[in-house]
Amino acid sequence: MNNNDRQILIERFGAKAPNHEIIGCESFEVKKEHLIDTLHFLKNEASSQFEMLFDLSAIDECERGGGLSVFYYLLSVKNKAFISIRTHIANDTIEVPTVVGLWPNANWYEREVYDMFGIKFTDHPDLRRILTFDFWKGHPLRKSYPCRATLMDEPFDLEGPDFDDVMKSYDIQGKQDDGSMVLNIGPNHPGTDGVIRLKVKMKGEYIEDLDQEIGFHHRGAEKIAERHTFHNYIPYTDRIDYLGGVAGELPYLLGLEAMTGIEVPERAKTMRIMLCELFRISSHLVWFGSITHNLGGMAPAFYAFTEREKIFDVIELICGGRMHPAFFRIGGVSQDLPDGWEEKVEHACQGIEQLVPDLEKLMTNSMIFKVRTQNIAVYSQSMALDWGLTGPNLRATGINFDMRKDFPYMGYEDYDFDVPIGQDGDAYTRTVLRVQEVVESLKIIRQAAARMPEGPILADNAPNFGFPRKQNALRDIETLIHSFVDTGRGFNFPVAETFYATETAKGVTSYHTISNGTGCPYRVRIRTPSFTHFQSVKAVSKGDLLSNIICLIGSIDYVLADIDR
């Protein structure tokens, strides 16, 4: 943001630096009565226009001065900039104005804040719970809410009149008075690739309206962070997008490293990039197999999953785990590369390279696949920005935006690769881009392997926020004692807030992490691409055929845990 826009924020809207500034993102605080005008200015009038509402959530400030804070992350795709706007309210009886009129994707974000914190949004079109049942008592992300089910006054029970009403809601009447038909798809349906309910209003074979119901898979990952140490929470980040592997660990750790001033060694950076790109390919391969299988094709799944096993062989050799390796550490990685890793990496790359022409024959060059995906789920550029699309879904509309290029991290700026861009914004274009992204990821992996530098895999000051090597702990009693104590209590991190976002296979993932000086996070906010992408399906479904509904939801490439967290 330029100085002129900053001056306007300060003079016209009374914006000021927040009590807790955010490392990694310029931030301002405004009073509630100026919130809408401030956000309208930033979207429509500022010279650095922030077209996208990237994230929206809240913080229970009871241990940091009292009240609650609602924060908004805005993204200027054109000018490559993030900004955070925050407003403070004294208590949860005060309502905050909705921003759905500015960005339609605020709908689900505001519902989530209402569900998790109890904050109401004035004039919201459909303010109800989204991740928990309507009859749920309390708001889980409030500090007064227990972290464990065993500590709750009234444990949740799948019996009783409230739950019976929920079950009755699935018994839809079907034909309506206006001649339309309401269909229930899910929560258990093979084409939804997880427990998701779609309530579809039909007029003949055409979709008139669509209501998506999520929350069946909600595991409370953000609440769990508050009772784990910063280090011990790393394995949970693998399981948000459970197909993304170590790529899900990276934005969390980048924030912690910025918070502590740790500089990651070059060897560890290169290892991180190589592994993230391997998981990017792995994630795309799962999607290739899933989308074609859901549309009636069998062969791509066998081709894709066979080659995916070669990637997992590499991951297992280097990390020890396969899907959820929890391999990255604060300041680097957990262990060095083993003997023979180069041959394994090249073997996997060759297998994927040979697979690409077969995928093109079976998918992007297949007449049947084209008929099922072309001109289906079409997003314009303005729709994509309004609904918060990122990754291949955004780039398919012709918008060139990739965090690895526009906000380079871990040294991506030193790698030679292209970002595939489409134009038509439909399901077919998104498929073409993902195939092309596999080719570009192969380039990055091979460059990383060729330039792998010698040197340490952990930062020099990382031991202040990490554990001693296991072999040392087994030989020395003092080291063993420190390892035992530090594992349980964690390390006291500086008082700070950080925001970091990275480009994952499904789009942009970010972590807003807050430390109040203890060994555990005060608040961890996880922004996932699948949540806002899945919300957007309603916007492109109206008027389409019921037979296309699986393509409508599947072509955006979501993962259930990435939606619910």
MARMI-162768 format. One record per residue (C-alpha): x negated, y negated, z. Coordinates in pm, whole numbers, plus 50000, padded with zeros to 5 digits. Layout:
% MARMI-162768
XYZ...
This chain:
% MARMI-162768
500005000050000498704965449915498384936550157501384917950014503724946950088502274950250437502874913450501506494916450390507024946250620505674926350912507334892850843510694903150696511394935350885509384930751203507294961551135504384968051368501774994251429503295022951629502105030951980500585062551839498965057051500498725086151261495375098651134495745105650762498675082650686499415045550716502265040850962504645014051090507395011951349510604992251292513704986151501516755006951422518704977251288515974970751026515485007150926517695008950616516494975550480512884986150534513315019350355515295002750074512464977950024509835005150014511795025749762513054998649529511244965749577507674971449699504924969649440503875004249556507325019449527507815050649737510175070849522510375102149739511535109250090508855134950163509855144050519512125133350803512065146051159511915135051523509865136051844511095139452200509055112152370509995121052730506315126752817505035097752607507055068152735510615080952709513365081952449513085097252105511445087651777512735094751428510035093751162510165092250784507335101450547507615084950208505575094049901504705071749608504065096449328503185068749085500695051149312499455082149499500195070349853501975081950167503505059550432505195067750761508035046950905509165053451259512015040451471512415045351845515705050552026516165049352401518335080652423520305105152212523595086352256522305059952012523005067751649520565062151365521905051551022521825078450757519535074350456521445098850235522505069050024518845062549943517635098449910520115127349881517585152050023517905134150359521135153950405519525185950531516675168050708519135147550913521215178350988518075195551113517245166151342520815166551473520595204151532517155204451693517255171251885520905160851913520355127551734523395116351535523265098051203525935072151129527985078650811526265111650735528525130350487528345164150662526685161951003526705196851151524145222151266522055238450998519605263251156521715274751451525385284151488527925256251532528655268451885524975268251990524405250752321521565225652350518965213252107515885235852083513165209952012514005188952316511355192452585514055202252837514995232452626513295265152737510635280752517511685316452591515075333152570514465348852912514445313753064517835303752925520745300453166523085318852930521255343252699522625344252345525085372452290526485385751964529875390352125532655366952224535235344452055532675319951914530785346851731534055363151620535015329951455531715329951267532325365051138535875355651033534455326950827532965352650590536445365750516537185339950246540735337450107539465338049750542065321749527542815285649625545965264749577544325244649298543685275949095540005278449184538335308749338535905308549632533275335949631530945346749907527425356649794525385369550084524155366950355522975401350242522485401449867519525415549670519385385949433518915360349711515625376649816516525372550182519345365150422521045334850267524725327850215526125310049911529755299149917530675292749554533815275449435534675287249084536975275048809537105304748580533485314748522532115280148599530735267148927532665237549067530845234949398528175253049596527445253549967524235269950085524045283750438520605289550588519285296150938519715333950951515945338150959515115308951190512255318651424511545285351593507985281751465507785245051567508995252751920506585281951950503665258251880504345239752205503455269952418500425281852222496945267152220495845248851907493635278151814496075306151895498755290751677496755296851357498315331351286501795315851289500855292651003500265323350783503845333650836505655301750735505225308450363504415344950419503235348750058500795319650081498355335150327495445312650425496815284250211499345278950490496595275750749494755248050566496965217050623497255225550994493505229051034492665198150828494715178051076492945193251376489545187251219490425150751155491635148151513488345161251652485965145751397484705179451278482975181150939483395215450778480195230050623480045232750245479935270750246483125272350451484815246750224483965267249917485205299250080488445282050175489095270049819488345304149669490675321949909493475296249871493405300349494493455338149525496585335149737498085310349489497805336749217499145363549451502195342349534502905335349167502635372449086505305380549342507545354249188506995367548833508075401848945510985389449155512595365248910512515389748620513775418448838516635396548961517515388048602517525424548497513955431248384511805458348544508405458548372506895425348495507265436048858505135467048802502505447848606502335419148854502295439649174499625463149037497215434148978498205418049307496735448049487493325439449340493605404849496494535420549828491455442749802489355411049789491265395050076490925426250287487185428850217486525392550312489145386150581490015420150723493755413650680495785413150362498965392150364498365373850694494605372850754494465343051000490955338150866490355300650884489065284951203488805249751340485615238151169485245266050916486085302850876485955332651111483175352650944480765351750653481175368250317480415405650318478125424250080479675430949742482205402649750481095388449414481835420849227485235424449393486215388549313485175391848948486975425348919490195409549045489765379448813489275402048512492405421548599494495389848626492965376148305494045407348117497495405548276498335370548151498975380447784501225408647904503195384748125503605361447830504925389747613507335401747882508475367548002507695334647831507665349447478510625372547538513825362147363515955377347639514055358647909514335326147715518095330047683518385335748058516175306248161516135278847897518385249047980519185264948316518715245648644517565214348462516115186348674515455151748537512515132048673514775109948885516585140349026513305157349108512095126849301515425121349476515545157449597511905158549704510625184049453506895190849445504575216249286505545233048956509185222649007508205185748992505565189748722508075207948498509905174648458506805157848313505535141648633501815147448676501305151549051499095176549227497605171149573494355187849466493845160249207495645130449357494665135349724491655158549689490575177949996487925204350070485985193149760488625200149493487485168549316484265186649221486055214849035486925215148667490555225548618493695212248452497155206848598499795221748363502645197348292506025204548129508815182747994512175200447995512535205648371514355238948335513795273948470511885284448159509455255148182508775263048546507905298648445505515286948173503755263648418503275290848678501675313748421499375285348318498565277948682497305313548722494805306948443493665274448606493295291148946491025317148786488775288748670488565274949024487865309049179485035316248939483515281848991483675286549368482075320749347479295308049116478415277949333478835294449675476205275949882474105290450159474455277450512476665279750819480365288550809481285268251121480625231651198477935223151450480435207251689483145233651628482075253751939483645225752144486975236751996486335273251912485315306052065481895322752086481055350951851482325384751965478865400451948477545373952186480445378752425479745416252439476095410452533476335381652778478685380053080478755341853092479765340352727482415366752790483875346753081484045314852874485655333952587488275348352822489105314952984489125295052661491385320252490494025316352759493785279152835492615265052506490485234152456491645199552551492075180652224491915142652196495125122752233496085117251868498555123051585497555136251245499275141750911497805163450636499375177350321498035202750073499145218149744500425253549799501875277249540505445265549601504725228449635503345204949897503145216950258502295193050540501675193850915502295164851151500485175151469500575156351800498145161352088498655145952432495215156352554495935192152662495085225752511498495229652343500215207952080502825183552206504685185651873504045203551546506205193651252505975216450948507195202250618507765230550373508605227950002511215255750006513515237250248514085207050025513855227149702516615250949807518795221549914518545207249563520145237549394523595223449462522805193249243522045214048932524595241848980527845223548909529265232348570527005262348519528105298548485528335322048780526085346148588523265320648613523415315748988520525339049068518395320848813519485287448965518185296449309515345319549208513635296948956512605271849224510445299049392511445297149757510505319050051513015324050328510655317450619509495286150438513095273650448514005282950805510635281950976
